[in-house]
Every structure is written in C-alpha cells, then in structure tokens.
Amino acid sequence: MKIYTYRTIIEPDEKGFHGFVPLLRGLHTVGKTIEETQKNLREAIRCHLEGLLKDKITPPKEQDTIETIQTFTFNA
C-alpha cells in the first residue's frame, strides 16, 4: 500500500465552496460547506489516482513541487 499526500485548497464561491488540488491538474470539486467540499476532494483524489494507476502513470508527488507566495504592491 502506498500513501499519497496532496495539498488542497478550498475557497468560498457564489454557491458555497470550490476545492482543488494544484498538483493534480483538472481536479476541482464544489460543496455547500467546507466539510462537504473536503469529502468531495477525498473522493475526487481517490478516483483520479485510481485512473492514473490503472493507466500505469506514476502519480505526481508534492515533494517534486516548489511553493512560493509572492506579494505585489500597487499605487492605485
């Protein structure tokens, strides 16, 4: 059994919450609550990984990425 760990982001939107996984491109889901969105993300990640493994594609790993935060200042 292998363990995969992914960073998820949940943001409020007009109908509740939008969740996505930056490393797994195209993996997006929604929910009315944060908890529902987290549940939907777990299910979506599981399905995505099953598809990759079925196609014999090695799932990406978080340690292969670089995360930065950039700050911008504007005179408006």
C-alpha positions as CSV (number, residue, x, y, z in Angstrom):
1,M,0.0,0.0,0.0
2,K,1.4,3.4,-1.0
3,I,0.5,6.7,0.7
4,Y,-0.1,9.8,-1.4
5,T,-0.3,13.3,0.2
6,Y,-1.6,16.3,-1.6
7,R,-2.1,20.0,-0.8
8,T,-5.8,21.0,-1.3
9,I,-7.2,24.5,-1.5
10,I,-10.8,25.4,-0.6
11,E,-12.2,28.8,-1.4
12,P,-15.6,30.3,-1.0
13,D,-17.6,30.9,-4.1
14,E,-21.1,32.1,-5.0
15,K,-22.8,28.7,-4.3
16,G,-20.7,27.5,-1.3
17,F,-17.1,26.4,-1.7
18,H,-14.7,25.4,-4.5
19,G,-11.9,22.9,-3.8
20,F,-9.0,21.9,-6.0
21,V,-5.6,20.2,-5.9
22,P,-2.9,22.3,-7.7
23,L,-0.7,19.3,-8.4
24,L,-3.5,17.2,-9.9
25,R,-4.5,19.4,-12.9
26,G,-8.1,19.5,-13.6
27,L,-9.2,18.1,-10.2
28,H,-11.9,20.5,-9.0
29,T,-15.0,20.0,-6.9
30,V,-17.6,22.0,-5.0
31,G,-19.7,21.7,-1.9
32,K,-22.2,23.7,0.1
33,T,-19.9,23.5,3.2
34,I,-16.2,23.2,3.8
35,E,-16.7,19.7,5.2
36,E,-18.7,18.6,2.1
37,T,-16.0,20.1,-0.1
38,Q,-13.3,18.2,1.8
39,K,-15.3,14.9,1.5
40,N,-15.7,15.6,-2.3
41,L,-12.0,16.3,-2.6
42,R,-11.0,13.0,-1.0
43,E,-13.4,11.1,-3.3
44,A,-12.1,13.0,-6.4
45,I,-8.4,12.5,-5.4
46,R,-9.1,8.7,-4.9
47,C,-10.7,8.4,-8.3
48,H,-8.0,10.5,-10.0
49,L,-5.2,8.3,-8.5
50,E,-7.1,5.1,-9.4
51,G,-7.2,6.3,-13.0
52,L,-3.6,7.2,-13.1
53,L,-2.5,3.9,-11.6
54,K,-4.8,2.0,-14.0
55,D,-3.1,3.7,-16.9
56,K,0.3,2.9,-15.4
57,I,1.1,6.6,-14.8
58,T,3.1,7.4,-11.7
59,P,1.1,9.9,-9.7
60,P,3.0,13.2,-9.0
61,K,4.4,13.9,-5.6
62,E,4.2,17.1,-3.6
63,Q,8.0,16.9,-2.9
64,D,8.5,17.4,-6.6
65,T,7.0,20.9,-6.5
66,I,8.1,24.3,-5.2
67,E,5.6,26.5,-3.5
68,T,6.1,30.3,-3.1
69,I,4.0,33.2,-2.1
70,Q,4.5,36.5,-3.9
71,T,3.5,39.9,-2.7
72,F,2.8,42.8,-5.1
73,T,2.3,46.5,-4.3
74,F,0.4,48.9,-6.5
75,N,-0.1,52.6,-6.2
76,A,-3.7,53.0,-7.2
